[in-house]
């Protein structure tokens, strides 16, 4: 993660100011926002790393909640959540409502289980994102449902570990793609999450059947 031009937020797993990515997942998500060699596409956007998952990619709801409140206190515009779980948490939902009411756009991964959406993507206050391939077809692994808002590229995405390049897949990678578009709109006008969602819907390509579908 040392080759990414991201700012240090906080590490809620280890309780320190260095959110070192000892797993790799965050590094792959982050480099979609800021390419290691060019900082494209978000050259003039500040991206903060907030660590809520451990070295094997797992974490507690309490760490995620702390990460959300850190984002509120530090005036973030967008929170990208490339993670999910099957169980609802009232405490997590309250934190998300708090962020939403503070004009923060929350974007969450649908999940990679070919089933209904995971939490927090399932909450109305989040923008939920599934994955499509290069042919704009739903990725076979991508979760779906009546709460799915958008799909973005998430299959065979080229990433680097700082030494070699390889392709990976997952709705986690779809999240930063929607984050890029959201950041572009918010940089023009600090749209509320509600207005931003309407703009995103109106400027999206309608895939599948006409109108909204699962």
C-alpha positions in Angstrom: 0.0 0.0 0.0 3.1 2.2 0.3 3.0 3.0 -3.5 -0.5 4.5 -3.3 -1.0 8.2 -2.9 -3.5 7.9 -0.2 -3.7 9.7 3.1 -3.5 7.9 6.4 -6.8 7.8 8.2 -6.8 5.4 11.2 -6.3 1.7 12.0 -9.2 0.5 14.1 -8.0 -3.1 14.1 -4.6 -2.3 15.8 -5.5 1.1 17.3 -2.9 3.3 15.7 -2.5 6.0 13.1 -1.0 3.8 10.4 -3.7 1.9 8.5 -1.2 -0.5 7.0 -2.8 -2.9 4.6 -1.5 -6.3 5.7 -4.1 -8.2 3.6 -4.0 -6.6 0.1 -7.7 -6.1 -0.5 -7.6 -2.4 0.4 -4.6 -1.8 -1.8 -6.4 -3.3 -4.8 -9.5 -1.2 -4.2 -7.5 2.0 -3.6 -5.5 1.8 -6.8 -8.7 1.9 -8.9 -9.2 5.4 -7.4 -5.6 6.5 -7.7 -3.4 4.5 -10.2 0.1 4.1 -8.6 1.8 5.5 -11.6 -0.4 8.4 -12.5 -2.8 9.0 -9.6 -5.6 8.9 -12.3 -8.5 9.2 -12.3 -8.8 11.0 -8.9 -5.7 13.2 -9.2 -7.2 16.1 -7.2 -9.2 14.1 -4.8 -8.1 13.2 -1.3 -8.4 9.4 -0.5 -8.1 8.3 3.1 -7.4 4.7 4.2 -9.4 3.7 7.2 -8.6 0.1 8.3 -11.5 -2.0 9.7 -10.5 -5.5 8.5 -7.6 -7.6 9.7 -4.8 -9.5 7.9 -7.2 -12.2 6.8 -9.9 -9.8 5.6 -12.2 -10.2 8.5 -13.4 -7.7 11.0 -15.9 -6.8 13.7 -19.0 -4.7 13.3 -17.7 -2.4 16.1 -14.6 -1.6 14.0 -16.7 -0.7 11.0 -18.9 1.5 13.1 -15.8 3.3 14.5 -14.6 3.8 10.9 -17.9 5.4 9.9 -17.9 7.7 12.9 -14.3 8.7 12.1 -15.4 9.5 8.6 -18.2 11.7 9.9 -15.8 13.5 12.3 -13.2 14.1 9.6 -15.7 15.5 7.1 -15.5 12.8 4.4 -17.8 13.2 1.4 -17.9 9.5 0.4 -17.4 6.3 2.3 -16.5 3.2 0.2 -17.4 -0.1 1.9 -15.9 -3.0 -0.1 -17.1 -5.6 2.4 -20.3 -7.2 3.6 -22.0 -9.8 5.8 -25.2 -11.7 6.1 -26.4 -10.4 9.4 -28.1 -7.1 10.1 -26.8 -4.9 12.9 -29.0 -2.2 14.4 -25.8 -0.4 15.7 -24.2 -0.5 12.2 -27.5 0.8 10.7 -27.6 3.7 13.2 -24.0 4.7 12.2 -24.9 4.6 8.5 -28.0 6.7 9.1 -25.8 9.2 11.0 -23.4 9.4 8.1 -26.2 9.7 5.6 -27.8 12.6 7.6 -24.4 14.3 7.6 -24.5 14.4 3.8 -22.1 11.5 3.2 -22.6 9.2 0.3 -22.2 5.6 1.3 -21.3 3.0 -1.4 -21.3 -0.7 -0.5 -20.5 -4.0 -2.3 -23.4 -6.3 -3.2 -21.4 -9.4 -2.4 -19.9 -12.3 -4.4 -22.3 -15.2 -3.5 -24.8 -15.1 -6.4 -27.6 -14.5 -3.9 -29.4 -11.6 -2.2 -27.5 -8.6 -1.2 -25.3 -8.5 1.9 -25.3 -5.8 4.6 -24.6 -2.9 4.5 -25.4 -2.8 0.8 -29.0 -3.9 1.7 -29.7 -0.7 3.6 -31.7 2.0 1.8 -29.2 4.7 2.8 -26.4 3.0 0.9 -25.7 2.9 -2.8 -25.4 -0.9 -3.5 -23.1 -2.0 -6.4 -23.0 -5.3 -8.2 -20.5 -6.4 -10.9 -20.7 -6.7 -14.7 -18.1 -8.1 -17.1 -16.6 -6.4 -20.2 -19.8 -7.3 -22.2 -21.9 -5.5 -19.6 -23.4 -8.8 -18.5 -23.9 -9.6 -14.8 -20.9 -11.4 -13.3 -22.0 -14.9 -12.3 -20.8 -14.3 -8.7 -22.5 -10.9 -8.3 -25.3 -10.7 -5.7 -28.6 -9.3 -6.8 -32.0 -8.3 -5.4 -34.7 -5.6 -5.2 -32.3 -3.3 -3.3 -29.5 -3.4 -5.9 -28.9 0.1 -7.2 -26.1 -0.1 -9.8 -23.6 -2.4 -11.4 -20.0 -1.4 -12.4 -17.0 -3.3 -13.7 -15.8 -5.9 -11.2 -14.6 -8.8 -13.3 -11.0 -9.4 -14.5 -9.9 -6.0 -13.2 -6.1 -5.4 -13.7 -4.3 -4.6 -10.4 -0.7 -4.6 -9.1 1.0 -5.6 -5.9 3.8 -3.2 -6.7 5.8 -5.8 -8.5 3.6 -7.7 -10.9 0.2 -7.2 -12.5 -2.7 -9.7 -12.4 -6.5 -9.8 -12.8 -8.9 -10.2 -9.9 -12.7 -10.1 -9.6 -15.4 -9.1 -7.1 -18.0 -6.5 -6.3 -15.4 -4.9 -4.0 -13.8 -3.6 -7.2 -17.2 -2.3 -8.4 -17.4 0.0 -5.4 -14.5 2.3 -6.3 -15.7 2.6 -9.9 -19.0 4.1 -8.6 -16.9 6.1 -6.1 -15.0 7.7 -9.0 -18.2 8.8 -10.7 -19.7 10.1 -7.4 -16.5 12.0 -6.6 -16.7 13.7 -10.0 -20.3 14.9 -9.4 -19.7 16.0 -5.8 -16.6 18.0 -6.9 -18.9 20.0 -9.2 -21.6 20.6 -6.6 -21.8 19.1 -3.1 -24.9 17.1 -3.9 -26.8 15.4 -1.1 -26.8 11.6 -1.2 -30.5 11.7 -2.3 -29.8 14.1 -5.2 -26.6 12.3 -6.2 -28.5 9.0 -6.5 -31.1 10.6 -8.8 -28.3 12.0 -11.0 -26.6 8.6 -11.1 -29.8 6.9 -12.1 -30.6 9.4 -14.8 -27.1 9.1 -16.3 -26.7 5.3 -16.1 -27.1 2.8 -19.0 -30.2 0.7 -18.5 -29.1 -2.9 -18.7 -31.3 -6.0 -18.8 -35.1 -5.4 -19.1 -36.3 -1.9 -19.5 -36.5 -0.1 -16.2 -35.2 -1.2 -12.8 -34.5 -4.9 -12.4 -32.8 -7.1 -9.8 
